[in-house]
C-alpha cells in the first residue's frame, strides 16, 4: 500500500488526476494512504457472501471461509458505500 500511495502522491504533485482501485482490508493501510495523498475518497463495496463467492475468480472467498483470511476487517467509515447485491452481474 505504501508503494501505491507514493505513486499516487508523485502523480498528484505533477498535476495528474488519479483514480485507484485496490483492496485495503486493514485500517492502518487506509490511514497511510489518507495521510499520503490529497482528495482521498474511500468507497466500500458491500455484498453478501453468496454474491462474493459467485463473482470470485481467484478463490479468495473459499480460502476466507476456511479461515485463511480471518484477520480481515471491513471499513467502518467509508465516504461512499455501494451495495452490489442488488446489481445484476
Backbone as CSV, one residue per row, in Angstrom:
resi,resn,N_x,N_y,N_z,CA_x,CA_y,CA_z,C_x,C_y,C_z
1,UNK,0.811,-1.189,0.000,0.000,0.000,0.000,0.862,1.265,0.000
2,UNK,2.001,1.197,0.660,2.851,2.390,0.700,3.395,2.731,-0.685
3,UNK,3.701,1.715,-1.482,4.174,1.980,-2.845,3.065,2.611,-3.679
4,UNK,1.858,2.115,-3.520,0.719,2.698,-4.247,0.535,4.148,-3.830
5,UNK,0.560,4.397,-2.514,0.414,5.757,-2.009,1.492,6.686,-2.527
6,UNK,2.717,6.200,-2.561,3.827,7.015,-3.065,3.632,7.344,-4.550
7,UNK,3.198,6.359,-5.326,2.944,6.598,-6.750,1.834,7.622,-6.951
8,UNK,0.750,7.489,-6.208,-0.350,8.445,-6.314,0.130,9.850,-5.943
9,UNK,0.870,9.947,-4.855,1.393,11.239,-4.404,2.276,11.877,-5.475
10,UNK,3.150,11.090,-6.095,4.030,11.592,-7.151,3.226,12.084,-8.347
11,UNK,2.227,11.315,-8.754,1.388,11.733,-9.882,0.632,13.015,-9.559
12,UNK,0.080,13.105,-8.341,-0.657,14.307,-7.960,0.242,15.538,-7.901
13,UNK,1.488,15.389,-7.477,2.428,16.517,-7.459,2.689,17.040,-8.859
14,UNK,2.524,16.163,-9.862,2.731,16.547,-11.258,1.411,16.823,-11.977
15,UNK,0.396,17.189,-11.205,-0.923,17.591,-11.724,-1.628,16.488,-12.518
16,UNK,-1.399,15.251,-12.128,-2.075,14.127,-12.778,-3.172,13.643,-11.834
17,UNK,-4.408,13.677,-12.309,-5.521,13.159,-11.514,-5.434,11.641,-11.475
18,UNK,-5.780,11.072,-10.350,-5.682,9.625,-10.202,-6.980,9.039,-9.663
19,UNK,-7.313,7.880,-10.171,-8.393,7.059,-9.635,-7.791,5.678,-9.459
20,UNK,-7.806,5.172,-8.243,-7.171,3.889,-7.955,-8.164,2.944,-7.306
21,UNK,-8.030,1.698,-7.627,-8.884,0.672,-7.053,-8.008,-0.427,-6.493
22,UNK,-8.164,-0.699,-5.211,-7.424,-1.788,-4.599,-8.132,-2.228,-3.330
23,UNK,-7.867,-3.433,-2.926,-8.426,-3.957,-1.691,-7.555,-3.470,-0.546
24,UNK,-8.173,-2.834,0.419,-7.420,-2.352,1.577,-8.168,-2.755,2.850
25,UNK,-8.034,-4.010,3.251,-8.797,-4.501,4.383,-8.287,-4.052,5.749
26,UNK,-7.103,-3.467,5.790,-6.526,-3.098,7.083,-6.618,-1.597,7.314
27,UNK,-7.070,-1.235,8.503,-7.252,0.170,8.885,-5.950,0.964,8.743
28,UNK,-4.845,0.366,9.099,-3.548,1.046,9.028,-3.196,1.406,7.585
29,UNK,-3.509,0.514,6.643,-3.225,0.784,5.232,-4.052,1.956,4.728
30,UNK,-5.327,1.968,5.065,-6.192,3.072,4.632,-5.734,4.393,5.236
31,UNK,-5.311,4.359,6.491,-4.826,5.573,7.155,-3.554,6.092,6.475
32,UNK,-2.656,5.193,6.129,-1.401,5.588,5.470,-1.687,6.259,4.131
33,UNK,-2.592,5.704,3.352,-2.957,6.301,2.057,-3.575,7.678,2.269
34,UNK,-4.499,7.798,3.236,-5.128,9.098,3.514,-4.104,10.162,3.852
35,UNK,-3.075,9.785,4.597,-2.043,10.744,5.001,-1.105,11.117,3.857
36,UNK,-0.967,10.250,2.878,-0.027,10.481,1.786,-0.615,11.278,0.628
37,UNK,-1.890,11.093,0.336,-2.464,11.660,-0.886,-3.535,12.696,-0.586
38,UNK,-3.844,13.485,-1.609,-4.888,14.503,-1.500,-6.202,13.942,-2.029
39,UNK,-7.314,14.474,-1.533,-8.643,14.130,-2.046,-8.905,12.629,-2.074
40,UNK,-8.595,11.977,-0.986,-8.807,10.534,-0.883,-10.264,10.275,-0.510
41,UNK,-10.959,9.525,-1.337,-12.338,9.144,-1.056,-12.396,7.626,-0.993
42,UNK,-12.799,7.109,0.159,-12.891,5.665,0.345,-14.283,5.212,-0.078
43,UNK,-14.318,4.201,-0.935,-15.576,3.600,-1.368,-15.583,2.163,-0.864
44,UNK,-16.607,1.827,-0.109,-16.751,0.459,0.405,-17.807,-0.241,-0.433
45,UNK,-17.442,-1.380,-0.992,-18.377,-2.150,-1.801,-18.877,-3.301,-0.947
46,UNK,-20.160,-3.227,-0.608,-20.759,-4.215,0.285,-21.553,-5.228,-0.527
47,UNK,-21.294,-6.491,-0.265,-22.011,-7.561,-0.952,-22.216,-8.718,0.006
48,UNK,-23.283,-9.450,-0.192,-23.499,-10.626,0.637,-22.515,-11.716,0.205
49,UNK,-22.316,-12.690,1.062,-21.304,-13.714,0.816,-21.598,-14.530,-0.439
50,UNK,-22.860,-14.760,-0.739,-23.201,-15.542,-1.933,-22.795,-14.801,-3.211
51,UNK,-23.006,-13.487,-3.245,-22.587,-12.687,-4.396,-21.070,-12.717,-4.534
52,UNK,-20.372,-12.597,-3.419,-18.899,-12.627,-3.448,-18.385,-13.967,-3.959
53,UNK,-18.943,-15.052,-3.455,-18.499,-16.381,-3.900,-18.792,-16.588,-5.380
54,UNK,-19.939,-16.090,-5.838,-20.328,-16.243,-7.244,-19.376,-15.496,-8.176
55,UNK,-18.917,-14.324,-7.769,-18.065,-13.482,-8.614,-16.573,-13.734,-8.412
56,UNK,-16.217,-14.560,-7.452,-14.820,-14.805,-7.105,-14.154,-15.709,-8.132
57,UNK,-13.205,-15.158,-8.869,-12.492,-15.957,-9.877,-11.149,-16.479,-9.357
58,UNK,-10.681,-15.955,-8.235,-9.370,-16.345,-7.713,-9.451,-17.278,-6.503
59,UNK,-10.660,-17.595,-6.045,-10.805,-18.496,-4.910,-10.534,-17.870,-3.559
60,UNK,-10.538,-16.544,-3.479,-10.237,-15.860,-2.216,-11.308,-16.101,-1.152
61,UNK,-12.579,-16.125,-1.561,-13.640,-16.313,-0.578,-13.670,-17.739,-0.055
62,UNK,-13.322,-18.696,-0.891,-13.229,-20.076,-0.423,-12.149,-20.184,0.649
63,UNK,-11.012,-19.527,0.420,-9.937,-19.520,1.414,-10.374,-18.796,2.683
64,UNK,-11.074,-17.679,2.523,-11.530,-16.913,3.680,-12.504,-17.732,4.523
65,UNK,-13.384,-18.462,3.865,-14.347,-19.285,4.595,-13.668,-20.428,5.340
66,UNK,-12.491,-20.823,4.882,-11.720,-21.869,5.561,-10.823,-21.282,6.651
67,UNK,-10.867,-19.955,6.836,-10.100,-19.320,7.898,-8.765,-18.750,7.489
68,UNK,-8.438,-18.753,6.197,-7.131,-18.256,5.758,-6.991,-16.747,5.930
69,UNK,-8.091,-16.026,5.888,-8.053,-14.558,5.999,-8.876,-14.093,7.199
70,UNK,-8.682,-14.704,8.319,-9.515,-14.414,9.481,-9.272,-13.034,10.082
71,UNK,-8.180,-12.360,9.710,-7.875,-11.058,10.310,-8.402,-9.887,9.489
72,UNK,-9.075,-10.139,8.378,-9.572,-9.052,7.546,-10.692,-8.309,8.249
73,UNK,-10.661,-7.003,8.182,-11.679,-6.158,8.807,-12.306,-5.270,7.746
74,UNK,-13.606,-5.087,7.809,-14.254,-4.213,6.837,-14.092,-2.754,7.253
75,UNK,-14.249,-1.878,6.305,-14.143,-0.449,6.555,-15.427,0.012,7.225
76,UNK,-15.313,0.635,8.376,-16.496,1.040,9.124,-16.900,2.494,8.885
77,UNK,-16.102,3.247,8.114,-16.412,4.664,7.929,-16.104,5.133,6.501
78,UNK,-16.727,4.521,5.488,-16.451,4.959,4.115,-17.216,6.235,3.790
79,UNK,-16.726,6.999,2.815,-17.465,8.173,2.352,-18.594,7.754,1.426
80,UNK,-18.384,6.652,0.695,-19.392,6.132,-0.232,-19.504,4.628,0.007
81,UNK,-20.734,4.118,0.061,-20.941,2.681,0.181,-21.820,2.220,-0.973
82,UNK,-21.340,1.232,-1.712,-22.118,0.636,-2.802,-22.576,-0.740,-2.331
83,UNK,-23.877,-0.985,-2.427,-24.411,-2.293,-2.072,-24.677,-3.017,-3.380
84,UNK,-23.831,-3.993,-3.709,-23.895,-4.591,-5.037,-24.778,-5.824,-5.102
85,UNK,-25.333,-6.261,-3.994,-26.205,-7.432,-4.026,-27.426,-7.210,-4.911
86,UNK,-27.795,-5.954,-5.077,-28.976,-5.623,-5.850,-28.666,-5.413,-7.338
87,UNK,-27.384,-5.365,-7.686,-26.991,-5.159,-9.059,-26.875,-6.491,-9.786
88,UNK,-27.203,-6.515,-11.048,-27.054,-7.729,-11.832,-25.587,-7.939,-12.162
89,UNK,-25.168,-9.195,-12.165,-23.770,-9.479,-12.502,-23.616,-9.741,-13.981
